[in-house]
Structures are given as C-alpha cells and as structure tokens.
Amino acid sequence: MSGKDNSRIRHPLGWYGIGLLFWCAGCLADVPITVKATLVKPACYIMAGMGEWTEGLHDDLLAVDFGEVPIADLGTANAAKNVNLWFTCVKDNPSKTLNIYVKPTSYGVISTLGGHVLATSKENLGIAILVDSNPVTLNQWVPVSQWLQQGDGIADAKLILTAQLVAQGDKNELEGGYFQASANVILHYL
C-alpha cells in the first residue's frame, strides 16, 4: 500500500468527526421560558426599640446596653433589659403564625444553662433570651403568637423580648469588665 491509501482512510474519518461536531452544535436551541409572579405587600412591618414607641424608631441595628450591673444582681430582674418589637401584620389569613428565630452570631450558646442563653465575650457570662418570662430556644423557630400584646396605638401588636444577664457556675468568681455578644433576630409570619 502506498501513502495515498492511508490518507484516504484518515480524510473521510476527519470529515465525519467535523460533521458530528456541527451536527451536535445544531442540537442546541433557544427554549422560551415564561415566568409569572405576583408582587405582594410585605406581610408585616416591624420596628424595634428600647422603651416606648417613638417616631425615631428604625429597622436596623438594635443595641441593648446593660450599663453597670453588680455581679450579685446576675440572674435577677435588676440584670434584665426589655426590647420592644412593634409590628403591624396583614390580617387576611388567620391561619398564619408569627415565629421568632434568634441566631447567635459571635460567641454561640451556653448550653449548660439551657438552649436560650447567648454566650458572651466574658467567660461564664451569658444573656438569657426570654419572651413573657418564657425561654426562647436559640437556633430554632419558636411560635410567639400567644405572647403578643396589644400595640400602643400606632402599631397593632407588640412583642417584648427580655435580655437577662446570667452566670454559669458561681457568679462570685466572675470578674467585672466589658463584654459583648450578638445575635440575629428573625420574625417569620407564615
């Protein structure tokens, strides 16, 4: 056999390969997709603040300042601060339920004190999260509809969260000083 015969064999296979490439490229096509949606108003408008409702409330960072708390007061009402969440929700569906989710973002949970205590930057010092004296389990959806209070005239309803300083172990072994903790509070109305 000569070199020409081998080129004839390779040449037709090359054309088939190129033809197959173009044939597969021809298989791609545009497919029209229709997307339909309905825009709805938010189910709830929520504002938060310390103390009573004021026009200066806004919906970004909420800071709880405990001030100076004697170590002897840890775990008592003297070491607690209330945070008011005011909201107005659409009432077109009575089957909807309001739930809260508190997610620690910096130091986690002190689980030995219960699933409702945020850990702080100070060892053995935590912040218990309560609603109407009931623990709010962290990292879990908790229904809060039964704890809602009548609003103050501007908003329909109010939910009062309580942040209370607590100690793990003997509180007298704690040293005084600055501390911090943070969490995201998510309200879900479905």
One Martini backbone bead per residue (centre of mass of N, CA, C, O) as a GRO file, in nm:
protein
  190
    1MET     BB    1   0.099   0.034   0.017
    2SER     BB    2   0.036   0.359   0.006
    3GLY     BB    3   0.014   0.682   0.130
    4LYS     BB    4  -0.264   0.747  -0.008
    5ASP     BB    5  -0.446   0.538   0.127
    6ASN     BB    6  -0.422   0.647   0.419
    7SER     BB    7  -0.545   0.933   0.358
    8ARG     BB    8  -0.828   0.829   0.280
    9ILE     BB    9  -0.900   0.721   0.558
   10ARG     BB   10  -0.857   0.983   0.728
   11HIS     BB   11  -1.031   1.188   0.576
   12PRO     BB   12  -1.322   1.074   0.623
   13LEU     BB   13  -1.303   1.078   0.936
   14GLY     BB   14  -1.271   1.384   0.963
   15TRP     BB   15  -1.547   1.458   0.837
   16TYR     BB   16  -1.717   1.310   1.046
   17GLY     BB   17  -1.619   1.470   1.294
   18ILE     BB   18  -1.709   1.749   1.193
   19GLY     BB   19  -2.005   1.673   1.143
   20LEU     BB   20  -2.066   1.596   1.438
   21LEU     BB   21  -2.010   1.871   1.559
   22PHE     BB   22  -2.232   2.027   1.394
   23TRP     BB   23  -2.468   1.851   1.475
   24CYS     BB   24  -2.456   1.916   1.785
   25ALA     BB   25  -2.479   2.226   1.755
   26GLY     BB   26  -2.770   2.198   1.622
   27CYS     BB   27  -2.914   2.101   1.898
   28LEU     BB   28  -2.914   2.375   1.984
   29ALA     BB   29  -3.164   2.577   2.162
   30ASP     BB   30  -3.413   2.792   2.206
   31VAL     BB   31  -3.610   2.833   2.506
   32PRO     BB   32  -3.899   2.934   2.609
   33ILE     BB   33  -3.960   3.126   2.912
   34THR     BB   34  -4.211   3.159   3.160
   35VAL     BB   35  -4.260   3.421   3.402
   36LYS     BB   36  -4.465   3.433   3.694
   37ALA     BB   37  -4.586   3.702   3.912
   38THR     BB   38  -4.665   3.830   4.246
   39LEU     BB   39  -4.694   4.122   4.402
   40VAL     BB   40  -4.650   4.189   4.751
   41LYS     BB   41  -4.698   4.285   5.042
   42PRO     BB   42  -4.585   4.292   5.330
   43ALA     BB   43  -4.695   4.122   5.606
   44CYS     BB   44  -4.486   4.303   5.777
   45TYR     BB   45  -4.421   4.561   6.016
   46ILE     BB   46  -4.105   4.636   6.178
   47MET     BB   47  -4.015   4.755   6.506
   48ALA     BB   48  -3.747   4.876   6.726
   49GLY     BB   49  -3.696   4.914   7.094
   50MET     BB   50  -3.651   5.101   7.367
   51GLY     BB   51  -3.931   5.115   7.518
   52GLU     BB   52  -4.121   5.331   7.373
   53TRP     BB   53  -4.283   5.456   7.125
   54THR     BB   54  -4.125   5.617   6.843
   55GLU     BB   55  -4.041   5.800   6.562
   56GLY     BB   56  -3.719   5.702   6.579
   57LEU     BB   57  -3.762   5.440   6.464
   58HIS     BB   58  -3.584   5.154   6.333
   59ASP     BB   59  -3.453   4.868   6.108
   60ASP     BB   60  -3.181   4.798   6.247
   61LEU     BB   61  -2.979   4.826   6.486
   62LEU     BB   62  -2.990   4.665   6.809
   63ALA     BB   63  -2.911   4.789   7.131
   64VAL     BB   64  -2.800   4.655   7.447
   65ASP     BB   65  -2.765   4.838   7.751
   66PHE     BB   66  -2.671   4.750   8.080
   67GLY     BB   67  -2.443   4.873   8.201
   68GLU     BB   68  -2.415   4.869   8.541
   69VAL     BB   69  -2.368   4.544   8.697
   70PRO     BB   70  -2.395   4.368   8.958
   71ILE     BB   71  -2.303   4.051   9.023
   72ALA     BB   72  -2.538   3.992   9.230
   73ASP     BB   73  -2.770   4.047   8.990
   74LEU     BB   74  -2.745   3.800   8.851
   75GLY     BB   75  -3.055   3.658   8.748
   76THR     BB   76  -3.217   3.920   8.769
   77ALA     BB   77  -3.416   4.195   8.708
   78ASN     BB   78  -3.162   4.396   8.735
   79ALA     BB   79  -3.032   4.219   8.467
   80ALA     BB   80  -3.264   4.348   8.278
   81LYS     BB   81  -3.388   4.393   7.934
   82ASN     BB   82  -3.610   4.550   7.722
   83VAL     BB   83  -3.751   4.461   7.396
   84ASN     BB   84  -3.935   4.619   7.149
   85LEU     BB   85  -4.177   4.479   6.915
   86TRP     BB   86  -4.329   4.633   6.651
   87PHE     BB   87  -4.641   4.547   6.468
   88THR     BB   88  -4.785   4.506   6.136
   89CYS     BB   89  -5.033   4.286   6.005
   90VAL     BB   90  -5.179   4.099   5.789
   91LYS     BB   91  -5.536   3.977   5.827
   92ASP     BB   92  -5.622   3.765   5.578
   93ASN     BB   93  -5.478   3.514   5.755
   94PRO     BB   94  -5.546   3.325   6.038
   95SER     BB   95  -5.325   3.082   5.985
   96LYS     BB   96  -5.108   3.255   6.066
   97THR     BB   97  -4.770   3.258   6.210
   98LEU     BB   98  -4.565   3.375   6.464
   99ASN     BB   99  -4.208   3.370   6.449
  100ILE     BB  100  -3.895   3.301   6.617
  101TYR     BB  101  -3.534   3.371   6.553
  102VAL     BB  102  -3.232   3.305   6.732
  103LYS     BB  103  -2.896   3.396   6.620
  104PRO     BB  104  -2.592   3.346   6.690
  105THR     BB  105  -2.281   3.541   6.586
  106SER     BB  106  -2.024   3.500   6.801
  107TYR     BB  107  -2.037   3.286   7.086
  108GLY     BB  108  -2.304   3.144   7.114
  109VAL     BB  109  -2.389   2.884   7.347
  110ILE     BB  110  -2.506   2.806   7.680
  111SER     BB  111  -2.614   2.490   7.731
  112THR     BB  112  -2.601   2.452   8.050
  113LEU     BB  113  -2.843   2.687   8.074
  114GLY     BB  114  -2.961   2.642   7.802
  115GLY     BB  115  -3.102   2.717   7.477
  116HIS     BB  116  -3.132   3.057   7.575
  117VAL     BB  117  -2.806   3.124   7.595
  118LEU     BB  118  -2.586   3.359   7.540
  119ALA     BB  119  -2.277   3.407   7.468
  120THR     BB  120  -1.985   3.574   7.570
  121SER     BB  121  -1.673   3.730   7.601
  122LYS     BB  122  -1.732   3.636   7.890
  123GLU     BB  123  -1.665   3.404   8.092
  124ASN     BB  124  -1.965   3.275   8.231
  125LEU     BB  125  -2.137   3.479   8.051
  126GLY     BB  126  -2.485   3.549   7.993
  127ILE     BB  127  -2.786   3.569   7.771
  128ALA     BB  128  -3.108   3.564   7.832
  129ILE     BB  129  -3.392   3.467   7.632
  130LEU     BB  130  -3.715   3.628   7.655
  131VAL     BB  131  -4.082   3.567   7.665
  132ASP     BB  132  -4.280   3.614   7.906
  133SER     BB  133  -4.070   3.431   8.085
  134ASN     BB  134  -3.988   3.267   7.828
  135PRO     BB  135  -3.790   3.069   7.668
  136VAL     BB  136  -3.575   3.116   7.381
  137THR     BB  137  -3.479   2.910   7.158
  138LEU     BB  138  -3.200   2.871   6.998
  139ASN     BB  139  -3.191   2.781   6.670
  140GLN     BB  140  -3.520   2.817   6.668
  141TRP     BB  141  -3.843   2.792   6.604
  142VAL     BB  142  -4.082   3.016   6.771
  143PRO     BB  143  -4.383   3.058   6.884
  144VAL     BB  144  -4.553   3.399   6.966
  145SER     BB  145  -4.863   3.462   6.964
  146GLN     BB  146  -4.927   3.420   7.282
  147TRP     BB  147  -4.729   3.697   7.351
  148LEU     BB  148  -4.898   3.910   7.253
  149GLN     BB  149  -4.957   4.257   7.244
  150GLN     BB  150  -5.092   4.539   7.255
  151GLY     BB  151  -5.066   4.812   7.107
  152ASP     BB  152  -4.986   5.183   7.106
  153GLY     BB  153  -5.169   5.280   6.832
  154ILE     BB  154  -4.968   5.243   6.585
  155ALA     BB  155  -4.948   4.952   6.647
  156ASP     BB  156  -5.098   4.642   6.680
  157ALA     BB  157  -4.832   4.508   6.809
  158LYS     BB  158  -4.643   4.343   7.083
  159LEU     BB  159  -4.305   4.236   7.159
  160ILE     BB  160  -4.131   4.117   7.450
  161LEU     BB  161  -3.798   4.118   7.501
  162THR     BB  162  -3.561   3.950   7.717
  163ALA     BB  163  -3.247   4.051   7.860
  164GLN     BB  164  -3.044   3.834   8.072
  165LEU     BB  165  -2.812   3.819   8.306
  166VAL     BB  166  -2.591   3.533   8.343
  167ALA     BB  167  -2.446   3.262   8.526
  168GLN     BB  168  -2.187   3.029   8.520
  169GLY     BB  169  -2.194   2.927   8.808
  170ASP     BB  170  -2.011   3.119   9.013
  171LYS     BB  171  -2.060   3.459   9.020
  172ASN     BB  172  -1.819   3.538   9.223
  173GLU     BB  173  -1.590   3.451   8.998
  174LEU     BB  174  -1.638   3.691   8.849
  175GLU     BB  175  -1.526   3.946   8.646
  176GLY     BB  176  -1.515   4.249   8.575
  177GLY     BB  177  -1.640   4.403   8.270
  178TYR     BB  178  -1.631   4.390   7.949
  179PHE     BB  179  -1.889   4.300   7.703
  180GLN     BB  180  -2.013   4.073   7.437
  181ALA     BB  181  -2.288   4.026   7.196
  182SER     BB  182  -2.466   3.841   6.928
  183ALA     BB  183  -2.774   3.862   6.722
  184ASN     BB  184  -3.029   3.730   6.529
  185VAL     BB  185  -3.359   3.852   6.454
  186ILE     BB  186  -3.636   3.652   6.343
  187LEU     BB  187  -3.936   3.710   6.171
  188HIS     BB  188  -4.217   3.483   6.105
  189TYR     BB  189  -4.503   3.504   5.866
  190LEU     BB  190  -4.703   3.189   5.794
   0.00000   0.00000   0.00000
